[in-house]
């Protein structure tokens, strides 16, 4: 799961980012409204968290522009203002939820999960061939046997499954799983793909993660046997 956090208060941002990463979410954090808007319009996120008072472009304006582009990603607004009027303005601009600082992380992450559930609806559980993927508990099963994937391995598998039929470059996978500022020259994607394949192959001989030479990886949309280079 990939989350965009646009928050210019260092302490609050650090608190949120660290907590979400401990919950196995990938967090892109920026402090400027213009950069946040650019990322929101160009990248695919599962949730967007916007502070209202931001340098450059404020959170209300960002939210409005996101919705004007017909992007339906769940948006949570953060603000120090707690008046009913301010909340109404935030929700009317297209936000899905609204939290007033300070707040407990337990309540915050519960609301993030609620936004994800609303978005995913029937996609809480994904199935592909012999696999069953629970997107909320971050668990993968082959039949009734759990395949013990590490958090980043799960994130890669989920990203590939949600983009079946598309070739995803190593850079795209890095940006989605580790964040847009991660070193794109690393071989970390290949290492994790190898590990995922080995763990899945313990339960099924079907290697459906296909390597596309010189480009990246993909999972086919059909049920034919996949091969990799």
N, C-alpha and C positions, 0 to 999 in steps of 0.2 A: 504494500500500500504506500502510495507516494502523496505527501502532504506539502502544500506551499504555505509557509508562515511569513507574513509580512508584518513585522513588528520592530519598531526602532528603539524600544526600551531594552537595554542590554540585559538587565536582570531578569525581566519577564521572558524575553526571548530565550535566554539560556535555560531557564526553568522549564519552559514548554518543550524546547527542542530535545533536551536531555531526557525528559520524561517520556516523550513520544518514541524516541529511539530505543529506550529501554523496553517499550512495548512492541518493538520490532517494526516500527514505521520508518520509512525513509523521509527525511525532512529537508526541503530546500528553504533556507532562511535568507531573506533580504530585508534591509532596513529602509529602503527608499520606495515610495509609492510608484514612481515611474517604472523602476525595475520590476517591482512586483506585478504591475499590470502587464508588462511585456512577457514575463514568464507565464502568467495566467492565460494569456491569449495564444501562446505558442506551444506550451507543453500540456500534457495530459495529467491531471491530478485527480486523486480520489476525494480530497477535501481541501478547501482553501480557507485559511484563517487570517483574517484581516483586522489590524488595529484601525480605529477610525482616524485618529490624529497621526498623520504621517507626513514626512517631508516630501515635497514634489506634488504628489496627487494623494488626496485623502481617501480613506477606505470606502466612504460612501460613493465617491466618484468611480473608484475602481470597480465596486460591485455593480454599479449601473452599467458600466461599459462591458463588463463580462456578460451580463444578461442581455444587453443589446446585440451581442454577437451570438446569441442563442446557445451559450455554453451553460449547461445545467449542473455543473459540478456543485455539490453542497458547499455553502459558504457560512462560516461562523464569524461574527463580528465581535471584536474585543474593544472595550472602552472603559474609561474611568467614570463616565457619566452614567447615572442610574435613573434618570427621570423617565417617566412613561413616554413622554414626547420623543426623547432621543431613541428609545427602543423602537417606537413606531416608525420613525424615519429610517432606522437601520433595516427593519424588516420590510418596509415598503419599497426599499431600493432593490430588493431581491434576495436578501440574506435569509438563511434557513434557521439560524439560531443566533443568540446574542448573550454574551457573558460580560458581567461587570467586574472590573478589577477592584480589589484582589479576589481570587477565587481558589478553591482547593483543587489540586490536580486530579484527585479522584473523581470529582464531579465533572471536571473538564473532559477527561478522557472518556467518561461514560457518555457524555454528549457527543463526542467525536464518533464513538461506536454507534450511537443512535443514528447519526447522519449517514454513516456507512451502511447501516441496515436499511435505511429508507432508500438509499441510492441503489443498493444491490438487489433488494427485494428477493426475487427468485434466484438471484445469482449468489446467494450465500453459500450454496453448495454447487460445485462444478463437477462434472463427470467427463472423463475421457478414457475410452477403452476400458481397461481394468482398474483405472484409478478413480478415487473419489476424494475431492479436495474441499475441506471446510475452510472457507475464507475468513471466518471469524476466530476460530480457535487456532488457525494456522497449522492444521494437521492434514496429512496425506495418508490415504489408506489404499491398499491393494486387497480387495475383498474385505476381510475383517482384520487384516494385519496392518499395523501402522508402520509407515516408512519414516524413519527418524531423520528428517531434514533439518539442517541448521537454518536460522532465520533468513539469511541471504539466499540460500538454496531454495527455500520455499518461495521467496519473493521472485526469483528468476523464473521458476516453474510457473508460477501464477501469471507473470507477465507474458510468457510465451503462450500459455493457454488462452489468455484473453485476447491474444493477437494471432490466433490460428490462421494459417494461410499467408501470413506476412513474414518476409525475411527481416529480422531485427539485427541491426549492426551491433557490434560490441559496444560502440559509443552509446547507442540508444539504451542498451541494457544497463550500462554503467550509470547513465543519467537517471534512469528510472529507479534503480535499486540502491545505488550509493549516493546519488546526488549529482547535480550538474557540474560542480566544481571538482569532481574526483579526477585523478590523473588518467586520461584516456589511453595512455601508452602501456598501461599495465596488462598483464596476462591473467588477471584475476577472474575474468569471465570464463576463460577456457578451463581454469582450474576448478571452478565451481560447477561448470557443465559436466566435466569428467566425473566429479563426485556424485552429482545427481544421477547420471547414467548408471554408475556402479551400484548405487543404493536401490534404484528402481529395478535394475536387472536381477537383483537378488530375489525379487518376487515375480517378475515377468520377463520373458526373453525379448519382448518387443521394445526396440530402441527407437522411440518415436521423435526424439529431438534430433533434427536433421541439420548437419553442418552444410553451409553453403560456402564453398571455398572462396576465400578472399573477401567475404562479406560479413557473415555472422551465422545466426542460427534461426531455425523456424520449426514449428509444429504444423503438420498438414491438417487440413480440414476434413479429409476423408478418412476411411478406416483401413486403408491399404497399409501394408508393411513398409515402414520407413527405413531408409539406410542412411549412413553418414559417411563422409569422406574420411 
